[in-house]
Amino acid sequence: MTSRYNFLQVLLLAYLQVVAVHCSPTVAPVPVEVENYTLRPGASPIEIEALNFIKSVNKECSKAYNNLAVTSWNYETNITDETEAAKAKAEADNYKFEADIQKQVEKKFPNWEDFEDDELKRMFANFAIQGPGNMSTDHIEKMTDILTKMETAYSTVMICDYHDKTKCNLRLDRDIDRKLDNSKDWDELAYYWSEWHNAMGKSVPPTMYQEFINYQNEMARANDFTDMSEMWVTQYNDYSDEWTTETFKREIRALEKEIRPFYNKLHAYLRMKLRQKPEYKDRISATGYLPAHILGNMWGQDWAALDDATKPFHEPQVATLHVTSALKKANFTVEKLFREADQFFADLGLLRVPQSFWKYSRLQRPKDGRDVVCHPSAWDFSNGTDVRITMCSEVTFDDLLTAQHEMGHIQYYLQYHDQPHVFQDGANPAFHEAIGDTLALTIMTPTHLQCKLHLDLGLEKLCSPSNANEKDVPNAEINFLYSTALSKIPFIPFSYALESWRWRAFNSSIHADDYNKEWWKMRTRLQGIVPPTDRNSSDLFDPASKFHIVANEPYISYFLSYILQFQFYEAMCKAAGQYSEDTDLTKPLHRCDISGSKAAGKLLGNMMKLGCSTDWRTALEVITGSRNMSAKPMLDYFKPLFTYIDKELEKNHERACYAEYCEEN
């Protein structure tokens, strides 16, 4: 359900992943100008010259990226040898363009950091760390070629069916994913899990990835960073005197540590419920790890597939949310999933997508059999009208939420369009990922599904005004919170493990021979999961099973977005009069529905309009009133669930820990 922060961050590899897309591509070269920006009276001649340079480069960016955008879209919507080669060439050409801009900045404005105009200085900060620096053309081309090969493998690798080894056309998206979600057969699940990991590791061996890492670090050093992890984390610079990459990493570790006790409780509760089933009783110990292949998700980042089998209450009077079947019964189409998301934003007083969105987006897998990139992504062509989504959607509950997520990206693009081109991006990458998920927290509530989308879930009583003032948390709501927790909380240790491992690969504290062993050491410790087969061979490369590794997408933005979405949600719920920390329990956070609230929409819109024209902590303060990230809103949201889980674990003498790490508790 995750998507790309901005597609150019993938296409331009490390550079654009650091400073975000400050020169975004466009189908037609119609850039947003900075002509209306004027310097203060008495500005120095060098500052006047610098502003004119910015205006000129602004125009050049739109023209230079035109070819990149077109070739990239063509590749993602029709993967062939020709489109793959064209994409790789366009990326290499773009790097040469970026290197030229970088050299001009260094030559003409070496002291731009001394400019007195803060806005101009911020513009140069966004342009200065650009391109491959003094990397050779040969290395640039090799780097882009490896990236394209890794991405192509992810979209084209296929494995054989467990029951019919002559049928070898199963892809991850919709084929293998569905098997992992629906099958209950231990051996079948182990087969699909192992075959996908093996196939991707064969297509992207550890030596290939290490070569790519070496080129990435070469680029980072050309921009005066020690390695690419440092360059990536610089996206979160808040321009305070105290900020360093290490202090920010400590802030991330503190957030993970704050959530860890609650993850351990959820892990223990799920393990307890699984052990109550005959098929798992002898396979999972009382303080053991969870088997990675039975969690319903290839990476164990989302456990929602186990909801029905492990939910707290199974009584007949407790409604089960079969949202996918209800969507189909209500004659939802793929397009309607996105139309509903568009309407949701409009009801908040925000912007509708332009008509061109419906004309050019690719919302389903093509029926003509061509290979495409199915990973959902939102595209901004930076002329204020051409925004698109590419996704292999189906009418499911998951895709209803993913549509909301992707439309969140689109709304952000539209909102900051009036900013100067160099400021047309999110306050930081995590903001972009958090927007759609914030609103999905409303979309996924039983009340919204039953009463606003008019799905037949058997929960008509929720639509009664008297229900909104119910103090008790009924069993159905505990089930809902449990289902939501399964999809939200496991993501925290997974995303932290993934990026921590990659940071170590970047700083060379682990090498190709140990990539897989260290990958599983990290994931076993932080997630408490184990693979179905031994994965310690130096020939294996399980990180390649994840799109964001082979596409070279920074992942800490997703970790932080899961924190920020609850902070945004809490603030918008307060603005809508749906939540107050000072009230009694008649308005708990998990019942909040901000749909139709112009006050909540205005709060969100005011933040989105800023783009990256200000530091991200100021943008956070605009919407939440605080300059600090906090896990408290997430934990407040799930408070009724963990009150219940605490009692159940105590009653059953369960320990909220796993294996040898229980000794640390």
Backbone hydrogen bonds, N-H to C=O, Kabsch-Sander energy under -0.5 kcal/mol:
donor,donor_aa,acceptor,acceptor_aa,energy
4,R,376,P,-0.8
7,F,378,A,-0.8
9,Q,6,N,-2.2
10,V,6,N,-0.7
10,V,7,F,-0.9
11,L,7,F,-1.9
12,L,8,L,-2.9
13,L,10,V,-1.2
15,Y,12,L,-0.8
16,L,12,L,-0.7
17,Q,13,L,-1.1
18,V,14,A,-1.1
18,V,15,Y,-1.3
19,V,15,Y,-2.0
20,A,16,L,-1.2
22,H,20,A,-1.3
26,T,62,S,-0.6
30,V,28,A,-2.4
33,E,31,P,-0.6
37,Y,34,V,-1.8
43,A,40,R,-1.3
48,I,44,S,-2.0
49,E,45,P,-2.5
50,A,46,I,-2.1
51,L,47,E,-2.3
52,N,48,I,-2.0
53,F,49,E,-1.9
54,I,50,A,-2.3
55,K,51,L,-2.3
56,S,52,N,-2.1
57,V,53,F,-2.9
58,N,54,I,-2.4
59,K,55,K,-1.4
60,E,56,S,-2.0
61,C,57,V,-2.7
62,S,58,N,-1.2
63,K,59,K,-1.6
64,A,60,E,-3.0
65,Y,61,C,-2.4
66,N,63,K,-0.8
67,N,63,K,-0.6
68,L,64,A,-0.5
69,A,65,Y,-2.7
70,V,66,N,-2.1
71,T,67,N,-2.6
72,S,68,L,-2.2
73,W,69,A,-2.5
74,N,70,V,-2.4
75,Y,71,T,-1.9
76,E,72,S,-2.5
77,T,73,W,-1.8
78,N,74,N,-0.5
78,N,75,Y,-1.0
79,I,371,D,-3.2
80,T,78,N,-0.7
84,E,80,T,-2.3
85,A,81,D,-2.1
86,A,82,E,-2.4
87,K,83,T,-2.1
88,A,84,E,-2.2
89,K,85,A,-2.3
90,A,86,A,-2.4
91,E,87,K,-2.3
92,A,88,A,-2.1
93,D,89,K,-2.8
94,N,90,A,-2.1
95,Y,91,E,-2.0
96,K,92,A,-1.7
97,F,93,D,-1.8
98,E,94,N,-2.7
99,A,95,Y,-2.7
100,D,96,K,-1.8
101,I,97,F,-1.9
102,Q,98,E,-2.5
103,K,99,A,-2.2
104,Q,100,D,-2.0
105,V,101,I,-2.4
106,E,102,Q,-2.3
107,K,103,K,-2.1
108,K,104,Q,-3.0
109,F,105,V,-2.2
112,W,109,F,-1.4
114,D,111,N,-2.2
115,F,112,W,-1.8
118,D,116,E,-0.8
121,K,117,D,-2.4
122,R,118,D,-2.3
123,M,119,E,-2.0
124,F,120,L,-2.2
125,A,121,K,-2.2
126,N,122,R,-1.5
127,F,123,M,-0.8
128,A,124,F,-2.9
129,I,125,A,-0.8
130,Q,128,A,-1.6
135,M,132,P,-1.8
140,I,136,S,-2.2
141,E,137,T,-2.3
142,K,138,D,-2.1
143,M,139,H,-2.5
144,T,140,I,-2.4
145,D,141,E,-2.0
146,I,142,K,-2.3
147,L,143,M,-2.1
148,T,144,T,-2.2
149,K,145,D,-2.2
150,M,146,I,-2.5
151,E,147,L,-2.5
152,T,148,T,-2.6
153,A,149,K,-2.2
154,Y,150,M,-1.8
155,S,151,E,-1.5
156,T,152,T,-1.3
156,T,153,A,-0.5
157,V,153,A,-2.6
159,I,170,L,-2.1
161,D,164,D,-0.8
161,D,167,K,-2.7
167,K,164,D,-2.0
168,C,166,T,-1.0
170,L,159,I,-2.2
171,R,169,N,-0.5
176,I,171,R,-3.0
177,D,172,L,-2.7
179,K,175,D,-1.7
180,L,176,I,-2.5
181,D,177,D,-1.8
182,N,178,R,-2.2
183,S,179,K,-2.6
186,W,184,K,-0.6
189,L,185,D,-2.6
190,A,186,W,-2.2
191,Y,187,D,-2.2
192,Y,188,E,-2.3
193,W,189,L,-2.4
194,S,190,A,-2.5
195,E,191,Y,-3.0
196,W,192,Y,-2.0
197,H,193,W,-1.9
198,N,194,S,-3.0
199,A,195,E,-2.6
200,M,196,W,-2.4
201,G,197,H,-2.2
202,K,198,N,-1.8
203,S,199,A,-1.9
204,V,200,M,-2.7
208,M,205,P,-0.7
209,Y,205,P,-1.8
210,Q,206,P,-2.5
211,E,207,T,-1.9
212,F,208,M,-2.0
213,I,209,Y,-2.6
214,N,210,Q,-2.2
215,Y,211,E,-1.8
216,Q,212,F,-2.3
217,N,213,I,-2.6
218,E,214,N,-1.9
219,M,215,Y,-2.1
220,A,216,Q,-2.2
221,R,217,N,-2.7
222,A,218,E,-1.7
223,N,219,M,-0.7
223,N,220,A,-1.2
224,D,221,R,-1.8
225,F,220,A,-2.3
231,M,227,D,-1.6
232,W,228,M,-2.7
233,V,229,S,-2.3
234,T,230,E,-1.1
235,Q,232,W,-1.8
236,Y,233,V,-2.3
237,N,234,T,-1.9
243,W,240,S,-0.8
248,F,244,T,-2.0
249,K,245,T,-2.1
250,R,246,E,-2.1
251,E,247,T,-1.6
252,I,248,F,-2.0
253,R,249,K,-2.4
254,A,250,R,-2.2
255,L,251,E,-1.7
256,E,252,I,-2.3
257,K,253,R,-2.4
258,E,254,A,-1.9
259,I,255,L,-1.5
260,R,256,E,-1.6
262,F,259,I,-1.0
263,Y,259,I,-2.0
264,N,260,R,-2.8
265,K,261,P,-1.5
266,L,262,F,-2.2
267,H,263,Y,-3.0
268,A,264,N,-2.3
269,Y,265,K,-2.5
270,L,266,L,-2.7
271,R,267,H,-2.4
272,M,268,A,-2.3
273,K,269,Y,-2.4
274,L,270,L,-2.4
275,R,271,R,-2.3
276,Q,272,M,-0.8
277,K,274,L,-1.8
280,Y,277,K,-1.8
281,K,277,K,-1.7
282,D,278,P,-0.5
283,R,280,Y,-1.5
284,I,280,Y,-1.7
288,G,285,S,-1.5
290,L,528,G,-2.8
292,A,530,V,-3.3
294,I,291,P,-1.2
295,L,292,A,-0.9
300,G,297,N,-1.0
303,W,486,L,-2.8
306,L,303,W,-2.3
307,D,304,A,-1.9
310,T,306,L,-1.4
310,T,307,D,-0.7
311,K,307,D,-1.9
318,V,315,E,-1.8
319,A,317,Q,-0.8
322,H,320,T,-1.3
323,V,321,L,-1.2
326,A,322,H,-1.7
327,L,323,V,-2.6
328,K,324,T,-2.0
329,K,325,S,-2.4
330,A,326,A,-1.7
331,N,328,K,-1.6
332,F,327,L,-2.5
337,L,333,T,-1.4
338,F,334,V,-1.2
339,R,335,E,-2.3
340,E,336,K,-2.5
341,A,337,L,-1.3
342,D,338,F,-2.3
343,Q,339,R,-2.4
344,F,340,E,-2.2
345,F,341,A,-1.9
346,A,342,D,-2.0
347,D,343,Q,-2.6
348,L,344,F,-0.9
348,L,345,F,-0.6
349,G,346,A,-1.8
350,L,345,F,-2.4
357,F,354,P,-1.5
358,W,354,P,-0.6
358,W,355,Q,-0.7
359,K,355,Q,-1.1
360,Y,356,S,-2.5
361,S,357,F,-2.1
362,R,389,I,-2.0
363,L,361,S,-0.6
369,G,366,P,-0.7
373,V,76,E,-2.7
374,C,372,V,-0.8
377,S,390,T,-1.8
379,W,388,R,-3.6
381,F,379,W,-0.5
381,F,386,D,-2.4
387,V,385,T,-1.1
388,R,379,W,-2.0
390,T,377,S,-2.3
391,M,362,R,-2.6
392,C,374,C,-1.0
393,S,363,L,-2.2
393,S,391,M,-1.1
396,T,394,E,-1.6
400,L,396,T,-1.6
401,L,397,F,-1.9
402,T,398,D,-2.4
403,A,399,D,-2.4
404,Q,400,L,-1.5
405,H,401,L,-2.2
406,E,402,T,-2.9
407,M,403,A,-2.5
408,G,404,Q,-1.3
409,H,405,H,-1.2
410,I,406,E,-1.8
411,Q,407,M,-2.5
412,Y,408,G,-2.0
413,Y,409,H,-2.4
414,L,410,I,-2.3
415,Q,411,Q,-2.3
416,Y,412,Y,-2.1
417,H,414,L,-0.7
418,D,415,Q,-0.5
419,Q,416,Y,-1.8
421,H,32,V,-0.8
423,F,420,P,-2.3
424,Q,421,H,-1.7
425,D,423,F,-1.8
431,F,428,N,-1.1
432,H,428,N,-1.1
433,E,429,P,-1.4
434,A,430,A,-1.8
435,I,431,F,-1.5
436,G,432,H,-0.5
437,D,433,E,-0.7
438,T,434,A,-2.3
439,L,435,I,-1.5
440,A,436,G,-1.8
441,L,437,D,-1.1
441,L,438,T,-0.6
442,T,439,L,-1.1
443,I,439,L,-1.9
444,M,440,A,-2.5
445,T,442,T,-1.4
449,L,445,T,-2.5
450,Q,446,P,-2.5
451,C,447,T,-3.0
452,K,447,T,-0.5
452,K,448,H,-2.0
453,L,448,H,-2.3
455,L,449,L,-2.4
457,L,455,L,-1.3
462,L,459,L,-2.0
463,C,460,E,-1.8
464,S,461,K,-1.5
467,N,464,S,-1.5
468,A,464,S,-0.6
468,A,465,P,-0.9
469,N,466,S,-1.1
470,E,467,N,-1.7
477,E,474,P,-0.8
478,I,474,P,-1.6
479,N,475,N,-2.4
480,F,476,A,-2.0
481,L,477,E,-2.9
482,Y,478,I,-2.4
483,S,479,N,-2.5
484,T,480,F,-2.4
485,A,481,L,-2.7
486,L,482,Y,-2.2
487,S,483,S,-0.9
487,S,484,T,-0.7
488,K,484,T,-1.2
489,I,485,A,-1.9
491,F,488,K,-0.7
492,I,488,K,-0.5
492,I,489,I,-1.3
494,F,490,P,-1.5
495,S,491,F,-2.9
496,Y,492,I,-2.0
497,A,493,P,-2.4
498,L,494,F,-2.7
499,E,495,S,-2.1
500,S,496,Y,-2.2
501,W,497,A,-2.4
502,R,498,L,-2.1
503,W,499,E,-2.7
504,R,500,S,-1.6
505,A,501,W,-1.8
506,F,502,R,-2.6
507,N,503,W,-2.3
508,S,505,A,-0.9
509,S,504,R,-1.7
510,I,504,R,-1.1
514,D,511,H,-1.8
515,Y,511,H,-0.7
515,Y,512,A,-1.0
518,E,514,D,-2.7
519,W,515,Y,-2.0
520,W,516,N,-2.1
521,K,517,K,-1.8
522,M,518,E,-2.3
523,R,519,W,-2.0
524,T,520,W,-2.4
525,R,521,K,-1.8
526,L,522,M,-2.4
527,Q,523,R,-2.5
528,G,523,R,-0.8
528,G,524,T,-0.9
529,I,523,R,-0.7
530,V,290,L,-2.0
540,L,537,S,-1.1
544,A,541,F,-1.3
545,S,542,D,-2.2
546,K,543,P,-1.8
549,I,546,K,-1.4
550,V,546,K,-1.5
551,A,547,F,-2.6
552,N,549,I,-0.9
553,E,548,H,-2.1
558,Y,555,Y,-1.1
559,F,555,Y,-1.5
560,L,556,I,-2.6
561,S,557,S,-1.8
562,Y,558,Y,-1.5
562,Y,559,F,-0.5
563,I,559,F,-0.7
563,I,560,L,-0.6
564,L,560,L,-3.0
565,Q,561,S,-2.5
566,F,563,I,-0.6
567,Q,563,I,-1.3
568,F,564,L,-3.3
569,Y,565,Q,-2.2
570,E,566,F,-2.4
571,A,567,Q,-2.1
572,M,568,F,-2.6
573,C,569,Y,-2.6
574,K,570,E,-2.1
575,A,571,A,-2.0
576,A,572,M,-1.9
577,G,574,K,-1.3
578,Q,573,C,-2.9
579,Y,573,C,-0.9
580,S,587,K,-0.5
583,T,580,S,-1.1
587,K,584,D,-0.9
591,R,588,P,-1.6
592,C,589,L,-1.4
597,S,594,I,-2.3
598,K,596,G,-0.9
601,G,597,S,-2.2
602,K,598,K,-2.6
603,L,599,A,-1.9
604,L,600,A,-2.1
605,G,601,G,-3.1
606,N,602,K,-2.6
607,M,603,L,-1.2
608,M,604,L,-2.5
609,K,605,G,-2.5
610,L,606,N,-0.5
610,L,607,M,-1.0
611,G,608,M,-1.7
612,C,423,F,-2.1
613,S,610,L,-2.4
618,T,615,D,-0.6
619,A,615,D,-1.7
620,L,616,W,-2.4
621,E,617,R,-2.0
622,V,618,T,-1.8
623,I,619,A,-1.2
624,T,620,L,-2.7
625,G,621,E,-1.7
626,S,620,L,-0.5
635,L,631,A,-2.2
636,D,632,K,-3.0
637,Y,633,P,-2.1
638,F,634,M,-1.6
639,K,636,D,-1.0
642,F,638,F,-2.2
643,T,639,K,-2.0
644,Y,640,P,-1.6
645,I,641,L,-2.8
646,D,642,F,-2.4
647,K,643,T,-1.3
648,E,644,Y,-2.1
649,L,645,I,-2.8
650,E,646,D,-2.1
651,K,647,K,-2.6
652,N,648,E,-1.8
653,H,650,E,-1.1
654,E,649,L,-2.8
657,C,655,R,-1.8
659,A,287,T,-4.7
661,Y,658,Y,-1.4
662,C,659,A,-2.0
663,E,660,E,-1.3
664,E,661,Y,-1.2
665,N,662,C,-1.2
